[in-house]
Structure formats: structure tokens, C-alpha cells
Amino acid sequence: MNVKEQYILSKCKTKAAYSAKLKRPRKINLENINKKFKVIMETKILLVLEIENVEIICHGHGELMFKNCEDHDLMEKIAEKIYSVGLEN
């Protein structure tokens, strides 16, 4: 299955940000993501990343929160990059 088919990108309930959620719940590998992207902050359950001047909160349960970004195509591109690294087995 292609990465783009595995998640949904939508406005959060609060409408303050966008989030990408996996259609089928699964954990993502934060360690792999940490090695590939610029990490601003790291905890055991999430990473805060900066990719193409967009701040992304990457949760271990698979949700991505995009802060201060309205560019849907850019968020799709970033989500695909993150999931392709984090969902590797």
C-alpha cells in the first residue's frame, strides 16, 4: 500500500492546525524519524520537527500536527516523507 493511502490530512477539531492521522492505528518509529529530520525537541512519546520551515509535532501513536501552515500540498509532501521513514519495518 502506498504511503498516501495510509493517512488522512484534515483540520483539527479546534480548527487551529492541521493533522495527519493513520487510517489504521499503529505506532511509528520515532528513532528512525529522529535520525532523518531536524529535531527541535524530543521526548519519549513525541518529536517536534522542522521540515521546510514548518513545525510538526510527531506523536509515537502516528499523529502529525502541523503548526502555522496552510499549504495543503506541502503538508501532504511532509507527511509522506515522515510516514515513509517512520513506518519502515
N, CA, C and O of each residue as an XYZ file, in Angstrom:
356
protein
N       0.848     -1.190      0.000
C       0.000      0.000      0.000
C       0.883      1.239      0.000
O       1.867      1.318      0.736
N       0.526      2.178     -0.815
C       1.284      3.415     -0.928
C       1.061      4.276      0.316
O      -0.022      4.256      0.901
N       2.088      5.034      0.721
C       2.052      5.829      1.947
C       0.857      6.784      1.969
O       0.194      6.923      2.997
N       0.584      7.434      0.852
C      -0.502      8.415      0.789
C      -1.861      7.793      1.112
O      -2.750      8.492      1.600
N      -2.038      6.517      0.855
C      -3.296      5.830      1.122
C      -3.446      5.432      2.589
O      -4.506      4.945      2.984
N      -2.412      5.629      3.402
C      -2.425      5.161      4.783
C      -2.832      6.219      5.805
O      -2.971      5.899      6.986
N      -3.025      7.468      5.386
C      -3.364      8.514      6.351
C      -4.378      9.503      5.772
O      -4.626      9.543      4.568
N      -4.948     10.293      6.673
C      -5.899     11.342      6.297
C      -5.379     12.659      6.856
O      -5.029     12.741      8.033
N      -5.326     13.694      6.013
C      -4.909     15.036      6.430
C      -6.165     15.895      6.541
O      -6.929     16.025      5.585
N      -6.368     16.485      7.733
C      -7.564     17.310      7.924
C      -7.322     18.366      8.996
O      -6.338     18.302      9.734
N      -8.232     19.341      9.075
C      -8.182     20.357     10.127
C      -8.470     19.671     11.452
O      -9.299     18.764     11.525
N      -7.776     20.113     12.506
C      -8.040     19.596     13.849
C      -9.425     20.039     14.304
O     -10.026     20.939     13.719
N      -9.916     19.401     15.345
C     -11.229     19.761     15.888
C     -11.296     21.230     16.268
O     -12.336     21.868     16.104
N     -10.198     21.769     16.772
C     -10.163     23.175     17.195
C     -10.036     24.124     16.011
O     -10.197     25.335     16.162
N      -9.746     23.575     14.829
C      -9.529     24.348     13.597
C      -8.294     25.245     13.670
O      -8.107     26.116     12.820
N      -7.462     25.036     14.671
C      -6.263     25.859     14.842
C      -5.065     25.325     14.050
O      -4.110     26.060     13.799
N      -5.116     24.070     13.665
C      -3.993     23.456     12.954
C      -4.512     22.298     12.110
O      -5.683     21.925     12.191
N      -3.626     21.743     11.304
C      -3.938     20.541     10.535
C      -3.268     19.347     11.196
O      -2.244     19.487     11.864
N      -3.853     18.177     11.003
C      -3.216     16.972     11.496
C      -3.351     15.859     10.464
O      -4.298     15.820      9.680
N      -2.387     14.968     10.488
C      -2.428     13.762      9.665
C      -2.565     12.594     10.633
O      -1.813     12.482     11.602
N      -3.532     11.729     10.359
C      -3.763     10.565     11.210
C      -3.772      9.321     10.349
O      -4.313      9.312      9.244
N      -3.162      8.270     10.874
C      -3.149      6.998     10.164
C      -4.556      6.405     10.149
O      -5.264      6.458     11.154
N      -4.955      5.848      9.022
C      -6.273      5.218      8.910
C      -6.350      3.974      9.778
O      -7.378      3.686     10.390
N      -5.243      3.243      9.819
C      -5.162      2.032     10.641
C      -4.159      2.321     11.754
O      -2.964      2.454     11.489
N      -4.635      2.419     13.007
C      -3.727      2.798     14.099
C      -2.507      1.891     14.193
O      -2.612      0.665     14.204
N      -1.359      2.530     14.259
C      -0.102      1.813     14.504
C       0.942      2.804     14.960
O       0.840      4.002     14.697
N       1.927      2.303     15.633
C       2.999      3.157     16.145
C       3.969      3.475     15.008
O       4.141      2.691     14.074
N       4.596      4.644     15.115
C       5.649      4.967     14.156
C       6.976      5.004     14.904
O       7.019      5.270     16.105
N       8.037      4.739     14.191
C       9.365      4.640     14.780
C       9.991      6.033     14.906
O      10.529      6.580     13.943
N       9.907      6.592     16.120
C      10.450      7.932     16.356
C      11.972      7.949     16.226
O      12.552      8.965     15.843
N      12.608      6.842     16.540
C      14.072      6.762     16.434
C      14.519      6.946     14.982
O      15.472      7.675     14.707
N      13.826      6.282     14.057
C      14.161      6.441     12.631
C      13.937      7.880     12.178
O      14.753      8.447     11.451
N      12.824      8.462     12.613
C      12.497      9.841     12.233
C      13.545     10.800     12.793
O      13.966     11.735     12.112
N      13.962     10.564     14.026
C      14.975     11.398     14.685
C      16.278     11.433     13.897
O      16.962     12.456     13.865
N      16.618     10.322     13.267
C      17.869     10.233     12.500
C      17.801     10.972     11.168
O      18.833     11.390     10.643
N      16.595     11.140     10.611
C      16.441     11.667      9.252
C      16.067     13.142      9.158
O      16.309     13.776      8.131
N      15.477     13.700     10.227
C      14.951     15.060     10.153
C      15.508     15.952     11.249
O      16.055     15.468     12.240
N      15.365     17.257     11.064
C      15.804     18.232     12.066
C      14.827     18.200     13.247
O      13.643     18.504     13.099
N      15.349     17.826     14.422
C      14.523     17.713     15.622
C      14.739     18.947     16.490
O      15.872     19.285     16.832
N      13.639     19.617     16.843
C      13.689     20.798     17.712
C      13.571     20.375     19.170
O      14.239     20.928     20.044
N      12.705     19.378     19.425
C      12.503     18.880     20.779
C      12.203     17.392     20.720
O      11.574     16.910     19.777
N      12.659     16.669     21.736
C      12.479     15.218     21.765
C      12.011     14.781     23.140
O      12.581     15.186     24.153
N      10.963     13.949     23.178
C      10.532     13.295     24.410
C      10.357     11.818     24.079
O      10.564     11.405     22.938
N       9.976     11.024     25.073
C       9.783      9.594     24.826
C       8.583      9.310     23.929
O       8.547      8.284     23.249
N       7.594     10.218     23.921
C       6.362      9.942     23.168
C       6.181     10.781     21.915
O       5.293     10.503     21.109
N       7.016     11.814     21.736
C       6.872     12.645     20.546
C       8.152     13.365     20.185
O       9.069     13.489     20.997
N       8.197     13.837     18.946
C       9.283     14.689     18.452
C       8.653     15.950     17.886
O       7.558     15.912     17.326
N       9.348     17.060     18.035
C       8.950     18.275     17.343
C       9.995     18.479     16.255
O      11.183     18.628     16.541
N       9.540     18.483     15.007
C      10.427     18.555     13.857
C      10.277     19.893     13.148
O       9.260     20.574     13.274
N      11.318     20.252     12.397
C      11.206     21.377     11.469
C      11.612     20.875     10.099
O      12.748     20.454      9.881
N      10.658     20.928      9.178
C      10.886     20.481      7.812
C      10.340     21.558      6.885
O       9.166     21.917      6.968
N      11.180     22.068      6.015
C      10.794     23.111      5.058
C      10.090     24.287      5.751
O       9.058     24.776      5.292
N      10.679     24.719      6.863
C      10.183     25.851      7.662
C       8.804     25.622      8.270
O       8.122     26.583      8.626
N       8.386     24.377      8.394
C       7.119     24.040      9.044
C       7.443     23.242     10.297
O       8.263     22.324     10.261
N       6.791     23.596     11.418
C       6.978     22.866     12.661
C       5.922     21.768     12.733
O       4.732     22.021     12.544
N       6.374     20.545     13.008
C       5.487     19.392     13.047
C       5.680     18.665     14.364
O       6.805     18.355     14.756
N       4.571     18.395     15.046
C       4.622     17.571     16.249
C       4.309     16.154     15.798
O       3.235     15.882     15.260
N       5.255     15.261     16.022
C       5.156     13.889     15.549
C       4.985     12.967     16.757
O       5.931     12.743     17.512
N       3.774     12.433     16.935
C       3.459     11.568     18.068
C       3.810     10.114     17.746
O       3.673      9.675     16.604
N       4.254      9.385     18.741
C       4.595      7.976     18.574
C       3.414      7.124     18.141
O       3.608      6.072     17.532
N       2.176      7.559     18.447
C       0.985      6.792     18.047
C       0.591      7.071     16.592
O      -0.398      6.531     16.098
N       1.380      7.928     15.905
C       1.185      8.088     14.466
C       0.561      9.387     14.003
O       0.441      9.611     12.799
N       0.160     10.246     14.920
C      -0.456     11.512     14.506
C       0.606     12.582     14.288
O       1.566     12.684     15.051
N       0.422     13.377     13.239
C       1.291     14.515     12.944
C       0.460     15.781     13.050
O      -0.623     15.863     12.471
N       0.956     16.773     13.786
C       0.269     18.066     13.916
C       1.138     19.124     13.240
O       2.316     19.269     13.567
N       0.561     19.848     12.314
C       1.279     20.880     11.570
C       0.952     22.239     12.153
O      -0.207     22.655     12.163
N       1.977     22.939     12.644
C       1.766     24.252     13.238
C       2.059     25.346     12.208
O       3.033     25.268     11.461
N       1.213     26.348     12.185
C       1.405     27.532     11.335
C       1.640     27.204      9.863
O       2.556     27.747      9.245
N       0.825     26.328      9.307
C       0.938     26.000      7.891
C      -0.470     25.837      7.313
O      -1.321     25.167      7.899
N      -0.695     26.453      6.170
C      -1.978     26.346      5.481
C      -1.818     25.703      4.096
O      -2.802     25.489      3.389
N      -0.574     25.397      3.718
C      -0.280     24.842      2.401
C      -0.540     23.329      2.401
O       0.295     22.539      2.842
N      -1.703     22.957      1.903
C      -2.134     21.556      1.929
C      -1.156     20.639      1.185
O      -0.823     19.562      1.679
N      -0.701     21.057      0.013
C       0.230     20.236     -0.773
C       1.542     20.019     -0.027
O       2.089     18.917     -0.040
N       2.049     21.069      0.625
C       3.287     20.956      1.389
C       3.102     20.001      2.569
O       3.974     19.176      2.841
N       1.979     20.108      3.266
C       1.726     19.207      4.401
C       1.621     17.762      3.934
O       2.109     16.859      4.614
N       0.997     17.528      2.790
C       0.909     16.167      2.222
C       2.314     15.634      1.944
O       2.632     14.494      2.280
N       3.148     16.468      1.328
C       4.516     16.071      0.980
C       5.320     15.730      2.237
O       6.039     14.731      2.269
N       5.193     16.570      3.274
C       5.919     16.339      4.528
C       5.406     15.081      5.221
O       6.199     14.280      5.714
N       4.088     14.900      5.262
C       3.511     13.708      5.898
C       4.017     12.446      5.210
O       4.366     11.471      5.876
N       4.058     12.460      3.887
C       4.555     11.294      3.150
C       6.008     10.992      3.499
O       6.381      9.832      3.678
N       6.839     12.054      3.595
C       8.248     11.859      3.965
C       8.360     11.231      5.354
O       9.087     10.256      5.546
N       7.635     11.797      6.316
C       7.723     11.312      7.698
C       7.218      9.881      7.802
O       7.888      9.027      8.382
N       6.043      9.613      7.246
C       5.491      8.257      7.331
C       6.348      7.234      6.583
O       6.456      6.088      7.018
N       6.954      7.631      5.471
C       7.775      6.661      4.737
C       8.996      6.242      5.554
O       9.489      5.123      5.412
N       9.483      7.143      6.410
C      10.612      6.804      7.296
C      10.122      6.113      8.570
O      10.706      5.120      9.005
N       9.065      6.630      9.158
C       8.590      6.134     10.449
C       7.837      4.822     10.402
O       7.761      4.124     11.414
N       7.277      4.467      9.254
C       6.519      3.225      9.140
C       7.350      2.079      8.595
O       6.827      0.986      8.377
N       8.634      2.309      8.370
C       9.508      1.232      7.900
C       9.530      0.123      8.945
O       9.538      0.384     10.148
N       9.539     -1.103      8.469
C       9.591     -2.243      9.408
C      10.991     -2.752      9.557
O      11.227     -3.702     10.303
